[in-house]
C-alpha cells in the first residue's frame, strides 16, 4: 500500500475539489480513469490535465502528512550523495538533501511504500524523514546532477560493458563480449531516452557532438541551442550510439568518412514524428544532427499562425489570387515552411491544381503533388520547375529561390497565370525588391509579378507559469515603445520569465510568429527601376503607414507575449539598418 492509500477517507481529488482546483465533474472523470487504467488518482488528475502537477502533489503531500518542496528548493551536496548509492537513488527516484544527527531527509517524486522505507532504513542505517516533490522536479534534479540517461549508463556499468573510469590519455573504447545482446538493448534504451526527452522538451533539433575527451548533447528549443547534461563516461559509447542511430535511419554503419543523410519514423502515443538524420565526419568522430518534424503538429489553419487580424485577412486573400508571386523572407528556422504550408492548405480546393518542389519535402499534404529535389540525378529546383509548369498548375510552391535561373522562371510563371509561393533570404520584406534585381531580374518583371513580400521571425514566448513584470526596461527602449505604441512612457509594460520547472529554468515556453507585410502597389511598381535604394523605398513606405517588424513586435511586448530581450535579439540588425537609412 502507498501512503496515499492509508487515508481511505479522502483522496487527492477530494482535497483538490475542496480547494476549488477541480470541478465535481472532473473529479468523477478522474475516478473513472483511475479505475479503468488501474493508476493512482493523483496520476489520473495530472494525466487528464485537470490540475497542475504542483497543486496535485501539494495536495498529495498534505494527505500523507508530508512536507512538500519545489525544484528550486532542492540542493544536493557530494557529501550527502556519498551516503546513498546511485543505484538506490535511481531505483527509488529520490535524493538526500539533509542529515541531522542520524536522521536523513530524502526527497521522493512519489510517496514511498512502508516496505520501501523499511528496506531503505536497513540499507542506509539511518532514520528517515520523507519529503515530497513532483515527478518533473525529481526528473530535472536527477538529470542536472547525473546527466540524461545516467540510470541506463549505470546499468551498463554493472553489466560489465563499460570501463569504470576512463583515462584522459587513452582512446575511449567499449568492452566487447561474445554476447552483446544486453549491451545492445541498453544502448537502444539510452538512444530512446535521448529522443523522448527531446520530444518532452519540444525540441526541434538534437545535436550529438564528440570531442577529444567528452561528448556534448544539445537540443534546439524555441530556436536556441541548450546543453543537456550527460554522464562523463558517455564518450566511450559515442561510436555505439552513432551506429544505433544510423541503423535506425537505414544508413551504412561502415561508412565513417563521408557525410550522409537518412530518416527515422517514430510514434509516441497518438503523435507521429519524422526525424531527419544528418551525419558528418569530424576529427574526433561523427557529429549527428536529428531534425524533428511532427506530422500532426503542423499549423494548417491560418488562425493558428498568430498573425494580427488584419494581416490574417490579407494573407487569406493572397491565397485566392489567380496569379502573382508571394515571397516569405527570413533566416533558417523562422517558420517560413509552416506559413507556406498553411497558405497551401487554405488555397487547396478541388478546382485548383497545386504542385510543390521542395528540398526536402517536410510534410505531406493531401491533394497536393509534392516533388523532392534530388541534385544527385539532376532534379534541381530549376529543372523540376520547368517540368512542373508543363502540368498547368494553378498554384506552385518553390521551396527556395536560390539562384537567378530559378528566380527568372518563378517570376515569369507568376506572370503567365500561376500563383507562385516561395522563400528568399533577405533581412526584411522591402529588401526583396533589390535582392531580385541583384539576381538580374528585369525591374519591370519584378514590379509586375511580385504581389507581396512577408518577413517572418519566431520570438520566444514568456513562460506564463513564471512570468513577472520587467522593471528594468532601458530608458531608450521605453521611449521607443511609447513612440511606436502612441502611449505615455509611464504606461509602457514588459514581462519576463524568472525560470521554473515548466520552462526548464529558462523563462521561455513556446514561440510567437512576427510578420512584416510589404505589398507592391501600382505606385511602388512605378518606382522600381535600376539603382533603386532600399532606404528610399523604406522611407516612402513609412509615409504610407507601413510598420517594420520591430515596430510590430513592441505591441507583442506590451501584451505580455514576448520579452524585450527577444525584440532586441531578432530585430537589432534591422533596426540598425533602418537608422542608417534615415541618416
N, C-alpha and C positions, 0 to 999 in steps of 0.2 A: 504493500500500500504506500502511496505517496503521502507526503504531509498534507496535501490538499484534501485527500480523501478522508483524513481523520476528522475534518469538520463536516460531518454529514448533514448538519442542519442548514448550512449555507455554502454555496459555491461562488466562484469568481463572478459569474454572470449576475447573480443576485446582488452582490455588492456594487457592481458597476451600474446596475439598474437603479439601486437606491441613490447612487451618486449622480444620476442623470446622464451617465456616459453612453448608455444604450437604451433603446426603447423596449417595451414589453414584447413587441413582435420580433425584434432582433434576438431577444433572449430565447424565445421559443424556437426560432430558427437555429440558433446555436446549439440548443439542446438536441434538436433533431439531427444536426450534423454530427454532434458528439456521439450519439447513439449509433448512427449509420456507419461512421468511419472508425469507431472504437478509439477515439482520442480524448485527451483531457479537454474539459470545457474551455479553459483559457486558450488553448491552442486553436480550438474551433472559432472562438471570437476573433483572434488575431488573423487567422486564415481568411475569414469572411470580411475582414477589414471593417468591423463594426466599431472597434475602439482601437486607439493607438497601442502599440506594443508596450510603451512605458506605463500608460494608465492601467492596462490589463495586469501587468506584472507587479505594479504597486498594490493593486487590489489583492493579487495572489499572495504577496508577502504579508499583507495585513491579516488575511485569513489564517495564515500559518504562523502568525506572531513572529515574523522575521523583519529585520531591518532591510531597507532597500537602498541601493546606491546607483548613481548614474555612471556612465562610461568614464566621464572626466574626473570622477572621484576615486577611480581605481589606480593606485600606484604600486608598482612592483619593484622589489629590491632583489639583487642577486643573492643576498644572504638568506632571504626567505625562500627563494626558489630552490636553493640547495637543500632545503629541508624536505621538499616534496619531489619525488622522481617525476620526470617528464611524462613517463608512461601513465602515471596516475592522473596528472593534470589533464591529459587528453582523454583518458577513459571516462573521467567523471565530469569533464568540462567545467573545471573550477581552477582558481588560482589563490594562493595565500597572500594576504595583504597586511597582516599584523600578528605579532607574537607578544603576549603579555604574560609573563610567568610561564606556566605550562599550557596556556590557552591559546590555540592557533585559530585565527579568524580566516575562514575560507569563503570566497565569493563563488556562488554557483549560478549557472544560467537557467537551471530548473531546480525546483525543490527536491533534495535528495531523499531517498527512502531511508527508513530507520536501519535497515540491514546494511545499506551502503555506508551510513555514518559509523556503524559498528565496525565494519571492515577497515575504514579509514583510521579510526581510533587505534586499532591494533597495529596497523601498518606504520602509522606515524608516531605512535607512542605519545600522543598529546590529547588533551581535552579540546573539543572543537566548538567554535562558535560559527553558526551559519548565517551568511548574508546573501541576499538575492539581488540579481541584476537581470537585464533582458538577454535573451539568446544573441541578439545582434551585438550588444555591447561585449558579451563574452567572446564572440567571434572576432570582433575588432581587436580586443586586448590580446588574444592568442596570436592573431596574425601579426600584430605590431611587435610582440615580444619574440616570437619564434619563427615568424615568416609563414607565408602561404604554403600549405601542404606539409607542414612540419611533422604532423602525425604520420603521414604516409612515408616520409623520409625516415622517421624513427622506426617504422615497421620494416623498412628495407634494411636498415642497420641491423636490426635484431635477426633478420633472415640471413645475415652474412653477405649481402650483396653489395656492401659499400664499405670503403675504408673508413675507419672511425675519425681520424684526424689527418687530413691531407697536408703534406708539407708544402710550403710556398715555393720550394725549389725543385719540385718534381712535377712531371707531367701527370695530370689527373687521369685516372683510369677507373673503369668499373670492373670489379671482380667477376669472373665468369665461372659457371659450373656446368656440369653436363646437362642439368635440367634447369632451364631459365624460366620455366612457366610461372613460378611465383614472382620472380623479378619483373617479368613482362606484365603481369597483372598489376603489380604495384606501380610501375611506370604509367600504365594505362590509366590507373586511378588518379595519379598526380596530374596528368595531362587533362583529364576530365575536370579536376578541381580548378585548373587554370582557366578553362573555358567557362565553367559555370560561375566562377567568381566574376569574370568579365561581364557575363550577362546580368548578374545580380547588380553590378555597379553601373549597368547601362553604358558600357564602354563601346566605342566604335572600332577600335584597333587594339591588337595585342602585339607587343614587341618583345622578342626574346633575343638578347644580345650577349654573346660570350666575349669575355676579356681574359687577360693573362691568368689571373687567379680568382676570378669571380664571374658570376653571370647576373645580368640585370634584366628584370621583368618589369615592363611598364605597360600601363593601359592609357589609351587616349580617351578621356572622359570630358564631355562638353567641350571638345576641341583642344584640350590641354593635356599634355603628357603628364602622367602621375606615376611615381615609383611605387612598386609593390614589394614589401619586404619578403625575402625568401631565405630559406636556411643557407648557411655559409657553404655547406658541402654540396650544394646543388651543382656546382661547376663540374663535378665528377660525372654527373648524369646528363650533361648537355647533349652529347652525341646520341645517347639513347633516346632522349626526349625528341631531338630533331628527327631521328629515324621513325619514331612513333607517329609524329605529325605528317611526315612525308608518306608513310604508308596510308594514313587516313585520307590524304589528298591525292592518292594514286600516282605519286612521284617515284622516280628511281632513287632508291636509298643509296646506291653505289656511286651516284654522280655527286661529287662534292667540289668540283672545280668550276662549274658554270652556274649562273642564275637560272632558276626555273620556277614555274608557277603552277598552282593546282587549285583544287576546290574541295571543300568539305561541306556536306549537308548534315545538319543535326536538328533534333527536335527535343524540346523540353516542355512537357505539358501540352498545351494546345498551340504553342508558338513554334514556328519553323524558321530556321536560320540557314543562310549560306555564308560560309567562311572562305574568302579569297586568300589563298596562301601564297606568299612570295618568299623565296629563299635566295639569299645572295651569299657567296663565299667571302669571308674576311680573313685576316691574318690569324685570328685565334679560333676560327670555326665558322659555322654557318649562322648568319643572322636571319631570324624568321619574323615575318610580319603577317599577321592574320587580320584581315578586314572583315568586320561583322556586318552582315546585311540581314535585317529582319524582314521576312516576306510579308508578315501581317502588319508591321508597324509603319509602313509607308503611308504618308498622308495623301490620299487621293481626293479629298474634299477640300475645295478652296477655302472653306470656312475654318479649316484646321491649320492653315498656314500662318495665321497670326497677322495678316495684313490689316491696315486701317480700313474701315468700312468702305470709304470712297475708293481706295486703291483696289480692294477686292472686286468692287463693281466694275471698275475699269479693266481689270485683268480678265474678268469673265467675258467682257465684250471682245477683248483681244482674241480669245479662243474661238470666237464665232466669225471672225473676219474671213472673207473669201480668199484673200491673198495678202502678202506682205511679209516682212522679216521682223521677228521679235527676238531680241538678244538678252540673255542674262549674263551679267558680269560679276566677277568676284573671285577670290582665291580658292584653291582646293580646300574642300571641306566646309564651304559656306552654305551648303544646302541647295545648290543650283539644280541638281538632279531631281530632288524631291519636288521643287517648284515646277520643273518641266513636266514631270510625270503627272502632277496634279492638273496641269494645263491640258495634257493629252487626254486624261480621264474626262475632263469637262468638255473637251472637243469631240470625244468619241461618240459617234452615232452611226447607226446602220446605213445612213445615207452618205457617209463620208469614208473614204479610204485613207488610212493612216499607216505610214511606213516610217520606221526609225533606223538609223545606222549609228551604232554606239560602240564604245571601247572602254569597258566591257558592257554587255547587257546586264544591268544590275538588278532589275526587277522585271518580271514578266507580266504584261498587260493583256487581258483578254480582249480580242477584237482588234489588236494592233500587230502588224507584221514587223518583227524586230530582226535586225541584221547585226551580227557580231563582226567587227573589224578583225581581219587576220592578215597582218603585214607579211607573214612568212609565205603566204601564197599569192600575194599581190592584191588582196582585198583591202584597200585603204579607204579612207573617207571619200577621197576624190573619185576613185574607180567605182565604189559602191554607189555613190550619189548619182553618177551618170546612169547607172542601170535602174536605180530607183525611179528616176524621172520618166523612164520609158513605161512605167506601170501607171502613169497618170494619177498619182496620189493627190488627194485634196490637202492633206496635212503631212508635213515632213519634219522629223526631228533629227538634227545632226548633233551628235554628242558634243563635238567641239570644233570650232573653226580654228585650225592650226596654221594654215598656210594660205598664200594668195590664191592658189588654184581652187581650193575648197571655198574660199570667200567669194570668188568670182561666180562659181556655179550656184552657190546659195543665193546670191543677190539676183542673178538672172532668173532663178526658179521663182523667187518671190515676185518677180515682175510678170511672170507668164502664167498666173492663175493658181499659184500654190501658196499656202500659208506655211511659212518656214520658222521653226523654233530652233535656237542653237545657243551656245555659250561662247564667250570671248573673254580673254584675260585683259581687263583694264581696271584701273583703280576706282573709277566711278562711272556713272551712266553716261555723262556727257562726253567723256574721252573716247567713247565708241566711234564717234564720227571721225576723229583724227586717226584712230587706230585702223579703221577700214581704208582710209585714204593712204595711210602708210603701206598698206598691203596692195597698193596700186589699183584700187577700185575707183573708177571714174566718179568724181563728186556728184554728177547728175544722177548716176545709178544709186549712190548712197542716199541722196535726198528723196528719190522716187520709190525706193524699195523699203528702206528702214522705217518701220512704224513706231517702234518703241524699244528703248533700252532700259533695263532694270538692273540696278546694282543691288547686291544682296550680301548680308553678313549674318552670322549667327552669334548672338550675345548670350553669355551665361546668365541664367536667371538667379535672382537672390533666393536662397533656400527659405521657403515660407515657414519652416519649423523653427528657425533660429534667427529670423530677420529682426533687425533693430535699426532705429534711426541713425543715420550717419551725421554726426555733429561736426565733423571735420572737413566740410566741403571747402576746397581752396577758394579764396575770395574771387579770383579771376573767373573761375568756373561758375560760381554762384551768380556773378553778374552776367555771364554769357547765357546761362539758363534763363535768368529773368528776362533778358532781352528777347530771346527766341520765343519764350512762352508768353511774353507780354504780361508779366506779373511783377509784383514788387519783390526785390531780393529777399526780403524777410519771409516771403511766402514760399520760397524755394525749399523743396523737401527731397531727401535722398535716403536710401536704405542700404544696408549691407548685412551679410550673414556672419555671425560670430563663430560658426562652426559647431556641428553637432553630429550625432551618430547617423542621422538621416542623410547628411551630405558628406559623410566620411571626413568630417572636420575641416572642410574646405570653404563652407559658406555659400556654395553654389549648388543648385539642383535643377537640371534641365536647361534648355536653351530657348531663346526667343528670336524669331527672324526679324531682321530690319530690312526694309525695302526703300529704294530711291528710284522713282519713275521719271523718265525723260521721254516725252512724246515729240515726234518730229511733225510739226505743223507746216502748213504751206509757207509761212513766214520764215521758219527755220530752214526749210528746204532751199529757199532762195538764197540764204546766207552761206550755204555750203559750197565752197569754191576753194581752189588751191591756195594754200597759205593761211587758211582759217585757223585762228588761235583758240585753243580750248578756253583760255581765260576770258577772252572777249565773248565767247558764246555763253559761258557761265554767268558773266555779268549781265548779259541780255536776259537770260532765263530768270535771274533773281528779280529783275524788274517786272517780270511776268508772274511773280508769286511762287516760283519754283523753290523747293526746300531741299537742302542737302541731306545726306544720310545722317550726318552728325546732328543737324538740327532736329530731324525727326526722332532721333534716339533720345533727346532730352525729355520728350513727353513720356517715354517709357520709364525714365529715371524717376520723374515726378510721380508716376503711377505706382512706383514700388516694384516694378518688374525686374529691372536690371540696376546694378550699382554704377556709380560714377566711373569707377576704375575700368569697367568694360567699354564705356564710350571712349575713354582715352586710349585703351588698347586697340580698339578696332578702327577708329577714325582719326587718330592723331596725324597720320601722314596726309590723309585727305584734307584735314583742317589746315595743315601746314602749307599744302599746295594752294589752298583757297586764299590764304593770307598773302602768299607771294603773288598770286594772280591779281590781287586787288591793290598791290603796291605800285 
